[in-house]
Amino acid sequence: MGKKGILHPKITMKNLTSSQVEALKKSLRQLETERLAAEFYETLFKRYPQVKAMFPTDMKELGIKLMSVFELVIYSFEEKSHNQFSLQDTLVRPMQELGKQHEAKGVLPEHYTIANDLLLEILVKQNKNTFTEEVEKSWELALQHLTVAMLSRNKERASATTTDSTLRDTFHSIMKKVIGK
């Protein structure tokens, strides 16, 4: 798999179609999330040992958080115009704050490229039989939307800092709207 790379936050991104959003949701339900997160971090640290210092010692908890963010993002695409889906506006602010937290820990924009490419590689590897080109492209677009949201900087200052509980509240709110969880 070649390097996909990330988009710069100022570049217009391609929106997802309804079939791509459905492919993402179906794909997510088929994932072995613990295994995916474990292999992602194991491979990341093996290939890029210099980034290990940015991470906590409890990788299991971090893996759960990572998969929760992906679930949140996948279920947060809304139709902005006919068959054109992008992230809900209510999710952008928490993702910006999450991006600021990553930046404070030393995460650079190029690290997102590494993480996205590695995640796509592992998704394809672990899901050979179900990971079609459409599913891969859907994940690639979703990760680009997430990356752009995390790297974007809102010109207005946030009145309050987003915390884990705010992200959790946003997740639960969106899940209730989208799938009735």
C-alpha positions in Angstrom: 0.0 0.0 0.0 1.4 3.4 -1.0 1.5 6.4 1.2 -1.9 8.1 1.2 -0.9 11.1 3.3 -3.1 13.6 4.9 -4.7 16.7 3.6 -3.7 20.1 4.8 -6.7 21.6 6.8 -7.1 24.5 4.3 -7.6 22.1 1.4 -11.1 21.2 0.4 -11.7 17.6 1.1 -13.9 15.2 -0.7 -17.1 14.3 1.1 -18.3 10.8 1.6 -21.3 9.4 -0.2 -24.1 7.5 1.6 -22.8 4.2 0.3 -19.3 5.0 1.8 -20.8 6.0 5.1 -22.7 2.7 5.2 -19.6 0.8 4.2 -17.8 2.4 7.1 -20.5 1.5 9.6 -20.6 -2.1 8.4 -16.8 -2.3 8.4 -16.6 -1.0 12.0 -19.1 -3.6 13.2 -16.9 -6.3 11.7 -13.6 -5.2 13.3 -11.9 -6.9 16.2 -11.2 -3.5 17.8 -8.9 -4.7 20.6 -6.8 -6.7 18.2 -6.7 -3.7 15.8 -5.6 -1.2 18.5 -3.0 -3.6 19.9 -1.5 -4.3 16.5 -1.6 -0.6 15.5 0.4 0.5 18.6 2.8 -2.5 18.5 3.6 -1.8 14.8 3.8 2.0 15.4 6.4 1.6 18.2 8.3 -1.0 16.3 8.6 1.2 13.2 8.8 4.5 15.0 10.3 3.9 18.4 11.0 7.6 18.9 7.2 8.3 19.3 6.8 5.8 22.2 7.6 8.6 24.7 4.5 10.5 23.7 2.2 7.7 24.9 1.1 6.5 28.4 2.1 3.2 29.8 -1.5 1.9 29.8 -2.0 1.1 26.1 -5.1 -0.9 26.6 -7.0 2.1 27.8 -5.6 4.2 25.0 -6.6 1.6 22.5 -10.2 1.7 23.8 -10.1 5.5 23.5 -8.7 5.3 19.9 -11.5 2.9 18.8 -14.1 5.1 20.5 -12.9 8.1 18.6 -13.2 6.1 15.3 -16.7 5.0 16.2 -17.7 8.5 17.1 -16.4 9.8 13.8 -17.9 7.1 11.7 -21.4 7.7 13.2 -21.0 11.5 13.0 -21.1 11.9 9.3 -24.2 13.9 8.2 -25.6 14.8 4.8 -24.6 18.4 4.1 -26.0 18.3 0.5 -27.5 15.6 -1.6 -25.4 12.4 -1.1 -22.5 14.5 0.3 -21.5 13.6 3.9 -19.1 15.3 6.2 -18.5 15.5 9.9 -21.2 17.0 12.0 -20.4 20.5 13.1 -20.9 19.6 16.7 -18.0 17.2 16.5 -15.4 19.6 15.0 -14.8 21.6 18.2 -14.1 18.5 20.4 -11.8 17.1 17.7 -10.0 20.5 17.5 -9.4 20.3 21.2 -8.2 16.7 21.0 -5.8 17.9 18.3 -4.5 20.6 20.7 -4.0 18.0 23.4 -2.0 15.9 20.9 0.0 18.9 19.9 0.8 19.7 23.6 2.2 16.1 23.8 4.5 16.7 20.9 2.4 15.2 18.0 3.3 16.8 14.7 1.1 17.0 11.6 3.3 14.4 9.9 2.5 12.0 12.7 -1.1 11.9 11.5 0.1 10.7 8.1 2.1 8.0 9.7 -0.9 6.9 11.9 -3.4 7.1 9.1 -1.3 5.1 6.7 -0.5 2.5 9.3 -4.1 2.2 10.4 -5.2 1.6 6.8 -2.5 -1.0 6.3 -3.6 -2.9 9.4 -7.3 -2.6 8.5 -6.6 -4.1 5.1 -4.3 -6.9 6.6 -6.8 -7.9 9.3 -9.9 -7.8 7.1 -8.6 -9.2 3.8 -11.9 -10.9 2.9 -14.2 -7.9 3.7 -12.0 -4.9 3.0 -13.0 -3.9 -0.5 -11.6 -0.9 -2.4 -14.8 1.0 -1.5 -14.3 0.2 2.2 -10.6 1.2 2.1 -11.5 4.5 0.3 -14.2 5.2 2.8 -11.8 4.7 5.7 -9.2 6.9 4.0 -11.7 9.7 3.6 -13.0 9.4 7.1 -9.5 9.5 8.5 -8.8 12.6 6.4 -11.9 14.3 7.8 -10.8 13.4 11.3 -7.3 14.6 10.7 -8.4 17.9 9.2 -10.7 18.5 12.2 -7.9 17.8 14.7 -5.4 20.0 12.9 -7.8 22.9 12.2 -7.7 25.8 14.5 -10.9 27.8 15.2 -10.4 31.5 15.0 -12.7 32.0 18.0 -11.3 31.0 21.4 -13.2 28.2 23.1 -15.0 29.4 26.2 -14.3 26.2 28.0 -11.7 23.4 27.5 -13.0 20.2 26.1 -12.5 17.3 28.5 -12.8 13.5 28.2 -16.3 13.8 29.6 -17.3 16.4 27.0 -16.1 14.0 24.2 -18.0 11.2 25.9 -21.1 13.4 26.1 -20.8 14.4 22.5 -20.4 10.7 21.6 -23.5 9.6 23.5 -25.5 12.5 22.1 -24.6 11.6 18.5 -25.1 7.9 19.0 -28.6 8.5 20.3 -29.4 10.6 17.3 -27.9 8.3 14.8 -28.6 4.8 16.0 -30.7 5.1 19.1 -28.0 3.8 21.5 
